[in-house]
Amino acid sequence: MRNSIRKNDANYEEQKVSEFDPHPGNFHIREYTERNGNTAIHIYYPNCKNYEGEKIIVYKGVGWKEIKNLKEIDPHFTDETVIKPFARFEPTRNGWKKAIELLNIL
C-alpha cells in the first residue's frame, strides 16, 4: 500500500499536484446519509476540475456529527490515523446509489 501525504490548509500549496487538486479547506457538502455510524457524503470542491469538483466519499466508523464539524476534508486515501475516506465512488446518481448500498452492508 502506498503512503499519501495528507493535504491541509497549511500545506496545500506545497503538496498540491496541480492548481485543480481539491483544496481541503474549500468545500461544500451537498448531501449526506448516515447509517449505523458510517456516513456517505457528496462534496463539492470549487477549485477542482475532475468531475467538475464533485466527489462521493464513504467514511467507515465516522458519524455525520463528526464530519459536519470538520473545517478541512481531504478526499484522498491515507495511512494516517485521521478521519479519512473508506471508499470513493464516481460522482453520479448511480455512484451515490452505490455509496448508500455500501452503507447498508457496513
C-alpha positions in Angstrom: 0.0 0.0 0.0 1.4 3.4 -0.9 1.6 6.3 1.6 -0.2 9.5 1.0 0.7 12.9 2.3 -2.4 14.4 3.8 -3.1 17.9 2.4 -4.4 20.6 4.7 -4.9 24.3 4.6 -1.3 24.9 5.9 0.5 22.7 3.4 -1.9 22.7 0.4 0.3 25.0 -1.8 3.3 22.8 -1.2 1.6 19.4 -1.6 -0.9 20.0 -4.4 -0.3 18.1 -7.6 -1.9 20.9 -9.7 -4.0 24.0 -9.1 -7.1 21.9 -9.6 -6.2 19.4 -6.7 -9.1 19.6 -4.2 -8.4 22.2 -1.6 -9.3 20.5 1.7 -10.4 23.8 3.3 -12.6 24.9 0.4 -15.6 22.7 0.1 -19.4 22.4 0.3 -21.2 19.3 1.4 -24.2 18.9 -1.0 -25.8 15.9 0.8 -25.1 13.2 3.3 -26.6 9.9 4.6 -25.6 8.2 7.8 -26.3 4.6 8.7 -25.0 2.5 11.6 -22.3 5.1 12.5 -21.0 5.2 8.9 -21.5 8.2 6.6 -21.6 8.9 2.9 -21.1 12.5 1.7 -21.5 14.2 -1.7 -19.0 17.0 -1.5 -18.1 19.8 -3.9 -14.6 21.4 -4.2 -14.9 24.7 -6.3 -11.3 24.7 -7.4 -11.2 21.1 -8.6 -11.8 20.3 -12.3 -12.1 16.4 -12.2 -15.8 15.6 -12.3 -16.5 19.3 -12.0 -15.2 19.3 -8.4 -17.8 16.7 -7.2 -16.8 13.7 -5.0 -18.7 10.9 -3.3 -17.0 9.6 -0.2 -17.9 6.9 2.4 -16.5 7.1 5.9 -16.5 3.9 8.0 -17.0 4.4 11.7 -17.5 8.1 11.4 -20.8 9.7 12.0 -22.3 12.8 10.4 -21.8 14.8 13.6 -18.0 14.4 13.3 -17.9 15.2 9.6 -20.1 18.3 9.8 -17.8 19.9 12.3 -14.7 19.4 10.1 -13.0 22.6 8.8 -11.0 20.5 6.3 -11.8 17.4 4.3 -9.1 15.8 2.2 -10.8 13.3 -0.2 -7.6 11.3 -0.7 -6.8 8.0 0.9 -4.1 7.9 3.6 -2.5 5.6 6.1 -2.6 8.3 8.8 -4.8 7.9 11.8 -7.3 10.7 10.9 -10.8 10.9 9.6 -10.3 9.6 6.1 -12.2 8.0 3.3 -13.0 4.3 3.4 -14.3 4.3 -0.2 -15.0 6.7 -3.0 -17.5 6.5 -5.9 -17.9 8.3 -9.2 -19.9 11.4 -8.5 -23.1 10.4 -10.4 -26.6 9.4 -9.2 -25.5 5.8 -9.7 -22.3 6.4 -7.7 -24.5 7.9 -4.8 -26.8 4.9 -5.0 -23.8 2.5 -4.7 -22.4 4.5 -1.8 -25.7 4.1 0.0 -25.7 0.4 -0.7 -22.3 0.2 0.9 -23.6 2.0 4.0 -26.4 -0.6 4.2 -23.9 -3.5 4.4 -21.3 -2.0 6.6 
